[in-house]
Amino acid sequence: MKTAIIVFTLLTFGCKGPVSGVHSTPKEDGPSFKFEPIHIKTWPASGPEYPAKAKAGHITGTVTVYIHVSETGQILKIYSDQGPEILRQAAEDYAKRFTFIPAKLNGRPTTARFTLHVVFDSNP
């Protein structure tokens, strides 16, 4: 039986200044800010589809999927650039089934990138 394990890495976001956890400490050369990360609003009801060719070929691995989330929590862009190519589309399709609560910067919603690691494993 093929299984998929999902691992989340919180996120990378596009703003200037130092970042440590959810608060930044003021530095002489940069601003301070409070960052609240993206939260998952709803999870997919089931895991990703394991592609038939990957199953037949016993192909396993981790696909890294980047999900750009808007200020309203909508998915703007999804792409993967790491992991077995045969598994990437299944991981991206799975990522499209999540919904999000947007990140906030200084109390205001902001766009951010959420990183999802989808592990395809052939062990039962």
C-alpha positions in Angstrom: 0.0 0.0 0.0 1.3 3.4 -0.9 1.0 6.3 1.6 1.8 10.0 1.6 3.0 11.9 4.6 2.5 15.6 4.7 5.0 17.9 6.4 4.6 21.7 6.6 7.4 24.3 6.9 5.8 27.5 8.1 6.7 30.0 5.5 9.0 32.4 3.7 7.6 35.9 3.2 8.7 38.9 1.3 9.4 41.8 3.6 12.5 43.7 4.5 14.1 43.6 7.9 15.3 40.9 10.3 13.1 38.0 11.2 13.1 35.8 14.2 10.0 33.9 15.1 7.0 36.2 14.9 8.6 39.3 16.3 11.6 41.3 15.0 13.8 43.1 17.4 14.6 46.7 16.3 18.1 47.2 15.0 19.8 50.5 14.3 19.6 50.0 10.6 16.1 48.4 10.2 12.5 48.6 11.3 10.8 46.3 13.8 7.6 44.5 12.9 5.2 41.8 14.1 4.5 39.0 11.7 1.7 36.5 12.1 2.1 33.5 9.9 -0.4 31.9 7.5 -2.8 29.5 9.1 -4.5 26.6 7.5 -8.3 27.2 7.4 -9.3 23.8 6.0 -7.3 20.6 5.2 -8.1 18.3 2.3 -10.4 15.4 3.3 -7.9 12.9 1.9 -4.2 12.7 1.0 -2.7 13.3 -2.4 -3.3 10.9 -5.2 -0.3 8.6 -5.8 0.3 8.5 -9.6 -0.2 5.1 -11.1 3.2 5.2 -12.9 5.0 6.1 -9.7 3.3 3.3 -7.9 4.2 0.8 -10.6 7.8 2.1 -10.6 8.1 2.1 -6.8 9.0 5.8 -7.0 9.1 7.6 -3.7 10.4 10.9 -2.5 9.5 14.4 -1.1 8.1 17.1 -3.3 8.5 20.7 -2.1 5.4 22.8 -3.1 5.4 26.6 -2.7 2.0 28.2 -2.2 1.6 31.9 -2.5 -1.3 33.2 -0.5 -3.0 36.6 -0.9 -4.1 39.1 1.7 -7.5 37.5 1.5 -6.3 34.0 2.0 -6.7 33.0 -1.7 -4.1 30.9 -3.4 -2.3 33.1 -6.0 0.3 30.6 -7.3 1.4 27.0 -6.6 4.6 25.5 -8.0 7.1 22.8 -7.1 10.8 22.7 -8.1 12.1 19.9 -5.9 11.3 16.2 -5.7 10.7 13.5 -8.3 9.1 15.0 -11.4 6.5 12.2 -11.7 5.2 13.1 -8.2 5.1 16.9 -8.6 1.7 17.4 -10.3 0.0 15.2 -7.7 1.6 17.2 -4.9 0.6 20.5 -6.5 -3.0 19.2 -7.0 -3.1 18.3 -3.4 -1.9 21.7 -2.3 -4.8 23.3 -4.3 -7.3 21.7 -1.9 -6.1 23.6 1.2 -7.7 26.9 2.2 -5.8 29.5 4.2 -6.2 32.4 6.7 -3.7 35.0 5.4 -0.5 36.1 7.2 -0.5 39.5 8.9 2.3 42.1 9.1 1.8 44.7 11.8 -1.8 43.6 12.2 -2.7 43.9 8.5 -3.2 41.0 6.1 -0.3 40.5 3.7 0.7 38.1 0.9 3.1 35.3 2.0 4.5 32.0 0.8 3.7 28.8 2.5 6.0 25.8 1.9 4.5 22.3 1.9 6.6 19.1 1.8 4.6 16.2 0.5 6.4 12.9 1.2 5.4 10.0 -1.0 6.4 6.7 0.7 5.9 3.1 -0.5 6.1 1.6 2.9 2.7 0.3 4.2 
